[in-house]
């Protein structure tokens, strides 16, 4: 139904506008008596064999929604009815910000991809906390945090710590987003020495809480092997809880989209099918190089159950979808969970 009827309709409108319209549609539908139960009956797979225990958290299944979809934590309760085992909100920054100028979200239909340069648009820390106070269920929530665009380099760590402190009571794990290509003054966030400083500062604050929360690092898919070696070393020396591989890509190699279209779109992070193999290769490299000493959440180009199984075979402990969810619809989550059970 989604791919035959809804997707063609949705794809006839501006991507960003239809994103928020879809939010309103799901919100409204979920308030109609019986619709929540209907969604759950259609999409939720309940089976103890799907449970995964990682960094002290029990995930009811290994399929999550990646950050960027529910930036402001306004729809996670409703999205839980589509069968996700966990949902990552954000990226959240201390202050609200509008992000980059529009138009900033583009579909590459022939490639089953998306290019975005949203620029961490979000309603800020206070709004996210108010929304998270409405958590109705036991769904695992991840908090993806970043810096404000106008923050000076000497204050980057302060931004991350502000988000970490305030969100700590409301999320189950944290993700340090240092790899988004759509924010200004991004180079410092890729510097290994700075990452050691940032992670150390966040971990120091984490130890002040009675219950510490897992901290993960989200990395780019465009890193070379030497850079990935540094990530493995960084995880070992800082004792990070895991890595999310991967964020969006700046590479445009091999796309079916005409060069004229890509030139008109301009810069931005590429997600979806075009980065599937690239992210899988990063997962496999990290898993092999580290002898699987830390958990990996695999994300990037998962548009089918087979894509998810490929990520898991490469070394991912959990997977996340985003662009695949937009192209394939909510049946994708059920298909992945069913495929995982079929492999048991």
C-alpha positions as CSV (number, residue, x, y, z in Angstrom):
1,X,0.0,0.0,0.0
2,X,2.7,2.5,0.9
3,X,4.9,2.0,-2.2
4,X,1.9,1.7,-4.5
5,X,-0.3,4.6,-3.2
6,X,1.3,6.8,-0.5
7,X,4.9,7.0,-1.8
8,X,4.0,8.3,-5.3
9,X,1.8,10.9,-3.6
10,X,4.3,12.0,-1.0
11,X,7.1,12.1,-3.6
12,X,5.1,14.6,-5.7
13,X,5.7,17.2,-3.0
14,X,8.7,19.0,-1.6
15,X,10.7,16.6,0.6
16,X,10.9,18.8,3.7
17,X,7.3,19.9,3.5
18,X,6.0,16.4,3.1
19,X,8.2,15.3,6.0
20,X,6.3,17.5,8.4
21,X,2.9,16.8,6.8
22,X,3.6,13.1,7.4
23,X,4.4,13.8,11.1
24,X,1.0,15.5,11.4
25,X,-0.7,12.6,9.6
26,X,0.8,10.0,11.9
27,X,0.0,12.1,15.0
28,X,-3.6,12.5,13.9
29,X,-4.1,8.9,12.9
30,X,-2.6,7.7,16.2
31,X,-5.3,9.6,18.1
32,X,-8.1,7.8,16.3
33,X,-9.4,4.9,18.4
34,X,-8.1,1.6,17.1
35,X,-5.4,3.0,14.9
36,X,-2.5,2.5,17.3
37,X,-3.6,-1.2,17.8
38,X,-3.9,-1.5,14.0
39,X,-0.4,-0.2,13.4
40,X,1.1,-2.5,16.0
41,X,-0.7,-5.5,14.6
42,X,0.6,-4.7,11.1
43,X,4.2,-3.9,11.9
44,X,5.4,-5.0,15.4
45,X,7.2,-8.3,15.8
46,X,7.3,-9.6,19.4
47,X,9.8,-12.3,19.9
48,X,12.3,-12.8,22.7
49,X,14.8,-14.1,20.2
50,X,15.1,-10.6,18.7
51,X,16.4,-9.1,22.0
52,X,19.9,-7.7,22.0
53,X,21.9,-6.8,25.1
54,X,24.5,-4.2,24.5
55,X,26.3,-1.8,26.9
56,X,23.9,-2.6,29.7
57,X,20.7,-2.0,27.6
58,X,18.2,-4.6,26.5
59,X,16.9,-3.7,23.0
60,X,13.6,-5.6,22.2
61,X,14.8,-5.9,18.6
62,X,17.9,-4.8,16.7
63,X,16.2,-2.4,14.3
64,X,16.2,1.3,15.1
65,X,15.4,4.6,13.6
66,X,18.4,6.8,12.9
67,X,18.8,10.3,14.1
68,X,17.6,13.1,11.8
69,X,14.0,11.8,11.3
70,X,12.5,12.8,14.7
71,X,14.9,15.6,15.5
72,X,12.8,17.2,18.2
73,X,11.5,14.1,19.8
74,X,7.9,14.9,18.9
75,X,6.9,11.6,17.3
76,X,8.8,8.8,19.0
77,X,5.8,7.4,20.9
78,X,3.8,7.1,17.6
79,X,6.8,5.8,15.6
80,X,7.2,3.0,18.2
81,X,4.0,1.5,16.8
82,X,5.9,0.7,13.6
83,X,8.0,-1.9,15.2
84,X,11.3,-0.1,16.0
85,X,13.4,-1.5,18.8
86,X,14.9,1.9,19.5
87,X,14.7,5.4,18.2
88,X,17.4,8.0,18.1
89,X,16.3,11.6,18.5
90,X,18.3,14.7,17.4
91,X,20.7,16.0,16.5
92,X,20.0,18.2,19.5
93,X,22.0,21.4,20.0
94,X,21.9,23.6,23.1
95,X,20.1,26.5,21.4
96,X,17.3,26.3,18.8
97,X,18.5,27.0,15.3
98,X,16.9,27.2,11.9
99,X,19.7,25.4,10.1
100,X,20.8,26.1,6.6
101,X,18.8,28.1,4.0
102,X,16.1,26.2,2.1
103,X,15.9,24.3,-0.2
104,X,18.1,21.9,1.6
105,X,16.6,18.4,1.1
106,X,16.6,16.6,-2.2
107,X,15.5,13.2,-3.5
108,X,17.6,11.2,-5.9
109,X,14.8,8.8,-7.1
110,X,16.9,6.8,-9.6
111,X,19.5,6.2,-7.0
112,X,17.0,5.7,-4.1
113,X,19.0,8.3,-2.2
114,X,18.6,11.6,-0.5
115,X,21.0,14.6,-0.3
116,X,20.5,16.9,2.7
117,X,22.2,19.9,4.1
118,X,19.8,20.6,6.9
119,X,22.5,22.1,9.2
120,X,21.3,20.7,12.5
121,X,17.9,22.5,12.4
122,X,16.2,21.8,15.7
123,X,14.2,23.4,18.4
124,X,16.9,23.2,21.0
125,X,17.6,21.4,24.2
126,X,14.7,22.7,26.3
127,X,12.1,21.7,23.7
128,X,13.6,18.2,23.4
129,X,13.5,17.7,27.1
130,X,9.8,18.7,27.3
131,X,9.0,16.3,24.5
132,X,10.9,13.4,26.2
133,X,9.0,13.9,29.4
134,X,6.0,12.5,27.5
135,X,7.7,9.1,27.0
136,X,4.8,6.7,27.4
137,X,6.6,3.4,26.9
138,X,9.7,1.3,27.4
139,X,11.1,2.1,24.0
140,X,14.9,2.7,24.1
141,X,15.7,6.4,23.2
142,X,19.1,7.5,22.0
143,X,20.2,11.1,22.3
144,X,22.2,12.4,19.3
145,X,23.9,15.6,20.4
146,X,25.9,18.3,18.6
147,X,27.1,21.9,18.7
148,X,25.4,25.0,17.6
149,X,26.5,26.3,14.2
150,X,27.7,29.7,15.6
151,X,29.6,28.2,18.5
152,X,33.3,29.2,18.5
153,X,35.8,26.3,18.3
154,X,37.0,26.9,21.9
155,X,33.4,26.3,23.1
156,X,32.5,23.2,21.1
157,X,33.0,20.9,24.2
158,X,30.8,23.2,26.3
159,X,28.0,22.7,23.8
160,X,28.3,18.9,24.0
161,X,28.5,18.9,27.8
162,X,25.4,21.2,28.1
163,X,23.4,18.7,26.0
164,X,24.8,15.7,27.8
165,X,24.0,17.0,31.3
166,X,20.5,18.1,30.5
167,X,19.4,15.1,28.5
168,X,21.0,12.5,30.8
169,X,17.8,11.7,32.7
170,X,15.7,11.3,29.6
171,X,17.7,9.1,27.1
172,X,19.2,5.6,27.3
173,X,22.4,6.3,25.4
174,X,24.2,9.2,23.8
175,X,25.7,9.7,20.4
176,X,28.4,12.3,19.8
177,X,27.7,13.6,16.3
178,X,31.1,14.8,15.0
179,X,30.8,13.6,11.4
180,X,27.9,15.5,9.9
181,X,29.1,17.3,6.7
182,X,26.4,19.9,6.8
183,X,27.5,22.1,9.7
184,X,30.1,24.9,9.7
185,X,33.6,24.8,11.2
186,X,33.4,21.0,11.1
187,X,37.1,20.3,10.6
188,X,38.1,20.4,14.3
189,X,35.6,17.7,15.1
190,X,37.5,15.2,12.9
191,X,40.8,15.9,14.7
192,X,41.8,12.9,16.8
193,X,43.4,15.0,19.6
194,X,40.2,17.0,19.9
195,X,38.0,13.9,19.9
196,X,40.1,12.5,22.8
197,X,39.5,15.8,24.7
198,X,35.8,15.8,23.9
199,X,35.2,12.2,24.8
200,X,37.2,12.5,28.0
201,X,35.2,15.6,29.1
202,X,31.9,13.9,28.4
203,X,33.0,10.7,30.3
204,X,34.1,12.8,33.2
205,X,30.6,14.3,33.5
206,X,29.0,10.9,33.0
207,X,30.8,9.6,36.1
208,X,29.1,12.2,38.2
209,X,25.7,10.6,37.6
210,X,24.6,7.6,39.8
211,X,23.7,5.7,36.6
212,X,26.2,6.2,33.7
213,X,24.9,6.2,30.2
214,X,26.6,4.6,27.2
215,X,28.4,7.0,24.8
216,X,28.8,6.2,21.1
217,X,30.6,8.0,18.3
218,X,29.0,8.5,14.9
219,X,31.6,8.4,12.1
220,X,31.6,9.3,8.4
221,X,31.6,6.6,5.7
222,X,34.3,8.5,3.8
223,X,37.2,7.7,6.2
224,X,40.2,5.9,4.8
225,X,41.8,2.8,6.4
226,X,44.3,4.9,8.3
227,X,41.5,7.1,9.8
228,X,39.5,4.0,10.6
229,X,42.6,2.6,12.4
230,X,42.6,5.8,14.5
231,X,38.9,5.3,15.3
232,X,39.7,1.7,16.6
233,X,42.6,3.1,18.7
234,X,40.4,6.0,19.9
235,X,37.7,3.6,21.1
236,X,40.3,1.5,22.9
237,X,42.1,4.4,24.6
238,X,38.9,6.3,25.6
239,X,36.8,3.3,26.4
240,X,33.9,4.5,24.3
241,X,30.9,2.1,24.4
242,X,30.6,1.8,20.6
243,X,30.5,3.3,17.1
244,X,27.7,4.2,14.7
245,X,28.8,3.6,11.1
246,X,27.9,5.6,9.3
247,X,26.8,9.2,8.7
248,X,26.1,10.7,5.3
249,X,28.7,10.9,2.6
250,X,30.0,13.8,0.5
251,X,31.1,11.4,-2.3
252,X,29.1,11.5,-5.5
253,X,30.8,8.6,-7.3
254,X,28.7,6.3,-9.4
255,X,25.4,8.1,-9.0
256,X,22.7,7.6,-11.8
257,X,21.5,11.2,-11.2
258,X,22.7,13.5,-14.1
259,X,25.6,15.7,-13.3
260,X,23.5,18.8,-14.1
261,X,21.1,17.8,-11.3
262,X,23.9,17.2,-8.8
263,X,25.5,20.5,-9.7
264,X,22.1,22.3,-9.2
265,X,21.7,20.6,-5.8
266,X,25.1,21.5,-4.6
267,X,26.8,20.3,-1.4
268,X,25.2,18.1,1.3
269,X,25.3,14.6,2.8
270,X,24.3,11.7,0.7
271,X,22.3,8.9,2.3
272,X,20.4,5.8,1.1
273,X,21.3,3.0,-1.4
274,X,24.3,4.8,-2.9
275,X,26.3,4.5,0.4
276,X,25.2,1.0,1.3
277,X,28.4,-0.8,0.3
278,X,30.6,2.0,1.6
279,X,29.0,1.9,5.1
280,X,29.1,-1.9,5.1
281,X,32.8,-1.9,4.3
282,X,33.4,0.5,7.2
283,X,31.5,-1.8,9.5
284,X,33.5,-4.8,8.4
285,X,36.8,-3.0,8.6
286,X,36.1,-1.8,12.2
287,X,34.9,-5.2,13.3
288,X,37.8,-7.1,11.8
289,X,40.5,-4.6,12.9
290,X,39.2,-4.4,16.5
291,X,38.5,-8.2,16.7
292,X,34.9,-7.1,17.5
293,X,35.9,-5.6,20.8
294,X,33.2,-2.9,20.7
295,X,29.5,-2.8,19.5
296,X,28.7,-1.3,16.1
297,X,25.4,0.1,15.0
298,X,25.2,-0.2,11.2
299,X,23.4,2.5,9.2
300,X,23.5,3.5,5.6
301,X,21.5,2.2,2.6
302,X,19.3,-0.3,4.3
303,X,16.3,-0.6,2.0
304,X,15.6,-4.3,2.4
305,X,15.9,-7.2,4.9
306,X,18.9,-8.5,2.9
307,X,20.6,-5.1,3.2
308,X,20.2,-5.3,7.0
309,X,21.5,-8.9,7.2
310,X,24.5,-7.8,5.2
311,X,25.3,-5.2,7.8
312,X,24.9,-7.7,10.6
313,X,27.1,-10.2,8.8
314,X,29.8,-7.5,8.4
315,X,29.8,-7.0,12.2
316,X,26.9,-4.7,13.1
317,X,25.2,-5.6,16.4
318,X,22.2,-3.3,15.7
319,X,21.0,-1.5,12.6
320,X,19.2,1.7,11.9
321,X,17.2,2.9,9.0
322,X,16.3,6.4,7.7
323,X,16.3,6.9,3.9
324,X,15.1,3.2,3.5
325,X,12.2,4.0,5.8
326,X,11.2,6.9,3.6
327,X,11.5,4.8,0.3
328,X,10.2,1.5,1.5
329,X,7.7,2.4,4.3
330,X,7.1,0.9,7.7
331,X,6.9,-2.7,6.4
332,X,10.7,-2.5,6.1
333,X,11.1,-2.9,9.9
334,X,8.9,-6.0,10.1
335,X,10.7,-7.5,7.1
336,X,14.1,-7.1,8.7
337,X,13.0,-8.5,12.1
338,X,11.3,-11.5,10.3
339,X,14.5,-12.1,8.3
340,X,16.6,-12.1,11.4
341,X,14.3,-14.7,13.0
342,X,14.4,-16.8,9.9
343,X,18.2,-17.0,10.2
344,X,17.9,-18.4,13.8
